[in-house]
Amino acid sequence: MKYSTFALVTLFATASTSAADQHINMMRPTPMNDLIEQNKQTKLKEAKAAYKAGATLVTPQIVNGVEVNPPGKYPFMVNAGGCGASLVAPNVVLSAAHCGGFISSVRIGRHNLNDNSEDYETFTIAEEVPHPDYNANTLDYDYMMLRLNGSSTYEPVTLDDGSTNLSAGTDLTVMGWGTTSSGGSTSSVLLEVEVDAWSQADCNAAYSPQGYPITDRMICAARPTKDSCQGDSGGPIIDTATGVQIGVVSWGFGCADPNFPGVYARVSDQINWIQGYID
């Protein structure tokens, strides 16, 4: 689920990433590098202190996704190389603005990236339009529209218009071919994982002290040991009950860190901009 800046976005397990993919996944605003390293060192000191005091030392777990079954369960899922995306109209794809400049083509209908016998569609990109208010330092307004050179026969996803219940604890599902742990290897098959929505207050309490306030354009979600990770950026997070897309994988500190949930660009907040581009 993410900017590895932020290392979000979820699920990849065997294939190695290309240089371009790594650039997307590991790119961080300069201040973030120091911030994350300081955060790691602080946690390490706290863990050592707790261990000496007799507490159980717990090692953070990887993102525990499962293979999507059956293949094709999410016909709107788009493979965009080092990022994910979702089909929102026959010729339009929604992704994350921080993936901009790295997507030259997309594949729709893929499941196992090592199986070239799969029946899938490939399209080059006619136009790439990041949100005009996108901020590369804060990752606010992390939306990007891609117009395809052609029309897909797969079914587009339904986008949240604000009517989906996103109260704390709501069950959400995120999917992708991203890494299965922070900085780990990617997955050759499409994986999915269920996470719980966090309240804005709780998410702000986690990130604001680090200098990254959670805005109205953001949704936070996590479940113990489960998260999206590098390479999942731009992919969809959906309401598990309805299949409606409520967010776009954006950023987070590490992957499946118990103190920091994954952060997603909220679809409903910019539904008019998204729909305006589609129409």
C-alpha positions in Angstrom: 0.0 0.0 0.0 2.4 2.6 -1.2 5.1 4.8 -1.5 7.9 3.2 0.0 8.5 6.5 1.3 6.6 5.2 2.7 6.6 1.7 2.1 3.1 0.8 1.4 1.1 -1.0 -0.9 1.2 -5.0 -0.1 1.8 -8.0 -1.6 4.6 -9.2 -4.0 6.7 -12.4 -3.4 9.1 -13.8 -5.9 10.2 -11.7 -8.8 12.9 -9.0 -8.5 12.0 -5.4 -9.4 13.5 -3.5 -12.2 15.5 -0.3 -11.7 12.5 1.8 -12.5 10.3 -0.1 -10.1 12.8 0.3 -7.3 13.0 4.0 -8.0 9.3 4.3 -7.6 9.1 2.1 -4.5 12.0 3.6 -2.6 11.7 7.2 -3.6 11.3 9.4 -0.5 11.2 13.2 0.1 14.6 14.1 1.6 13.4 14.8 5.1 11.7 11.5 5.3 14.9 9.5 5.1 16.2 11.0 8.3 12.8 10.8 9.9 12.4 7.1 9.2 15.9 6.3 10.4 15.3 8.2 13.6 12.0 6.4 14.0 13.7 3.0 13.6 16.5 3.8 16.1 13.9 5.1 18.6 11.9 1.9 18.3 15.0 -0.3 18.6 16.0 1.5 21.8 12.5 1.1 23.2 12.4 -2.6 22.3 15.8 -3.2 23.9 14.7 -1.4 27.1 11.5 -3.4 27.2 13.3 -6.7 26.7 15.7 -5.9 29.5 12.7 -5.1 31.7 11.3 -8.6 31.1 8.9 -7.9 28.3 8.4 -10.2 25.3 10.4 -8.9 22.3 8.1 -9.0 19.3 9.5 -8.7 15.8 7.3 -6.9 13.3 5.7 -9.4 10.9 5.4 -9.3 7.1 2.3 -8.4 5.2 0.3 -11.6 5.3 -1.7 -11.7 2.1 -3.2 -14.6 0.3 -3.4 -15.4 -3.4 -6.6 -14.1 -5.0 -8.9 -17.0 -5.7 -10.3 -17.5 -8.2 -8.1 -15.6 -10.7 -10.2 -12.8 -12.2 -12.0 -12.2 -8.9 -11.1 -8.5 -9.4 -11.5 -7.8 -13.1 -10.8 -4.1 -12.6 -7.3 -4.7 -11.2 -4.5 -3.3 -13.4 -0.8 -4.2 -13.4 1.3 -1.2 -14.2 4.8 -2.5 -13.7 6.1 -1.1 -10.4 2.7 0.2 -9.4 -0.9 -0.9 -9.4 -4.0 0.8 -10.7 -7.8 0.2 -11.2 -9.9 0.3 -14.3 -12.6 3.0 -13.7 -13.9 3.2 -17.3 -13.2 1.1 -20.5 -10.4 3.5 -21.5 -9.5 5.1 -18.1 -7.3 3.9 -15.2 -6.9 5.4 -11.8 -3.6 5.2 -10.0 -1.4 7.3 -7.6 0.3 10.6 -8.6 3.6 9.5 -7.1 3.7 6.7 -9.8 3.7 9.4 -12.5 6.4 9.2 -15.1 7.0 5.5 -14.7 4.0 3.9 -16.3 4.3 3.4 -20.1 1.8 0.5 -20.4 -0.7 -1.4 -18.3 -2.0 -5.0 -18.3 -5.6 -5.9 -17.4 -6.7 -9.4 -16.7 -3.3 -10.6 -15.2 -3.0 -12.9 -12.3 0.3 -14.9 -12.5 3.0 -12.6 -14.0 5.1 -15.6 -14.8 2.3 -17.3 -16.9 2.4 -15.8 -20.4 -0.4 -18.0 -21.5 -2.9 -15.9 -19.5 -5.6 -14.2 -21.5 -5.0 -10.5 -20.8 -5.1 -7.1 -22.4 -2.1 -4.7 -22.8 -2.5 -0.9 -23.5 -0.1 1.9 -23.9 -0.8 5.2 -22.3 -2.3 8.1 -24.3 -2.4 10.6 -21.5 -1.2 10.9 -17.9 -2.9 13.5 -15.6 -1.9 13.8 -12.0 -4.2 15.8 -9.7 -3.3 19.5 -10.0 -3.0 19.8 -6.3 -0.7 16.8 -5.8 2.0 17.6 -3.2 5.1 15.3 -3.6 6.3 16.2 -0.1 3.2 15.4 1.8 1.6 13.0 -0.8 -1.7 14.9 -0.4 -4.0 14.6 -3.4 -2.2 11.4 -4.5 -4.4 10.7 -7.5 -3.5 10.2 -11.2 -5.7 9.5 -14.2 -4.4 7.5 -17.2 -6.2 7.4 -20.5 -5.5 4.2 -22.5 -4.9 3.9 -26.2 -7.9 1.6 -26.6 -10.8 0.2 -24.6 -10.8 -2.7 -22.2 -13.4 -5.4 -22.2 -13.1 -6.0 -18.5 -15.6 -4.6 -16.0 -14.6 -1.3 -14.3 -14.8 -0.9 -10.6 -17.5 1.1 -8.9 -16.1 4.2 -7.2 -17.2 5.5 -3.7 -19.3 8.6 -3.9 -19.2 9.2 -0.2 -22.0 6.8 0.7 -19.8 3.9 1.9 -19.5 3.5 5.6 -15.8 4.0 6.6 -16.1 4.1 10.3 -13.3 2.7 12.4 -13.1 -1.1 12.1 -14.8 -1.3 8.7 -13.4 -4.4 6.8 -11.5 -3.3 3.7 -9.5 -5.3 1.1 -6.4 -4.3 -0.7 -4.7 -6.2 -3.5 -1.5 -6.1 -5.6 1.7 -7.7 -6.7 3.9 -5.7 -4.3 6.5 -6.8 -1.9 5.5 -9.1 1.0 7.7 -7.2 3.5 9.3 -3.8 3.6 12.2 -3.9 1.1 11.5 -7.5 0.3 10.8 -9.3 -3.0 7.7 -9.0 -5.1 5.0 -11.5 -5.8 4.4 -13.2 -9.1 0.7 -13.8 -8.3 -1.9 -11.3 -7.3 -2.4 -11.2 -3.6 -5.1 -9.7 -1.4 -5.3 -8.9 2.3 -8.1 -7.6 4.6 -7.4 -4.6 6.8 -9.5 -2.5 9.1 -10.3 1.2 8.7 -8.8 3.5 11.3 -10.4 6.7 12.6 -9.0 9.9 11.3 -8.2 10.9 15.0 -6.2 7.7 15.6 -4.3 8.0 12.3 -3.5 11.6 13.0 -2.2 10.7 16.4 0.2 8.3 14.8 1.5 10.5 12.0 1.1 14.2 13.0 3.8 14.0 15.6 6.1 12.8 12.9 5.3 15.9 10.8 2.8 14.2 8.4 -0.7 15.3 9.2 -3.6 13.2 7.8 -5.8 15.3 5.6 -9.4 14.9 4.4 -8.0 13.3 1.2 -6.5 10.4 3.2 -7.9 7.1 4.7 -5.9 4.9 7.1 -6.2 1.2 7.4 -4.3 -1.7 8.9 -4.7 -5.0 10.8 -2.0 -6.6 13.0 0.8 -8.0 10.7 -1.2 -7.1 7.6 -0.7 -4.2 5.2 0.1 -3.1 1.6 3.7 -2.5 0.7 6.2 -1.3 -2.0 4.9 -2.0 -5.5 1.2 -1.8 -4.5 1.2 1.9 -4.9 -1.7 3.2 -7.0 -3.7 0.0 -6.6 -7.2 0.0 -5.2 -8.5 -0.6 -1.7 -12.1 -1.7 -1.6 -15.0 -2.0 0.8 -15.0 -5.8 1.3 -18.7 -6.0 1.7 -19.6 -4.2 -1.5 -16.5 -4.2 -3.7 -16.7 -0.4 -4.1 -13.3 1.3 -4.4 -12.8 3.7 -1.5 -9.1 4.5 -1.9 -5.8 4.4 -3.8 -2.7 2.9 -2.2 -0.5 5.8 -1.3 2.0 5.8 1.5 3.0 4.8 5.1 6.0 4.2 7.4 7.3 0.8 6.5 4.9 -2.1 5.9 2.7 -3.7 8.6 4.3 -1.5 11.3 1.9 -1.9 14.3 2.3 1.8 15.1 1.7 3.2 11.7 -1.2 2.2 9.4 -1.2 2.3 5.6 -2.4 5.6 4.1 -4.7 5.7 1.1 -6.0 8.5 -1.1 -9.7 8.8 -0.4 -11.7 8.4 -3.6 -14.9 10.1 -2.4 -13.1 13.4 -1.6 -12.1 13.9 -5.2 -14.9 11.9 -6.9 -16.0 15.0 -8.9 -12.5 15.5 -10.3 -12.2 11.8 -11.1 -15.6 11.5 -12.7 -15.0 14.8 -14.6 -12.0 13.3 -16.2 -13.8 10.1 -17.1 -16.7 12.0 -18.6 
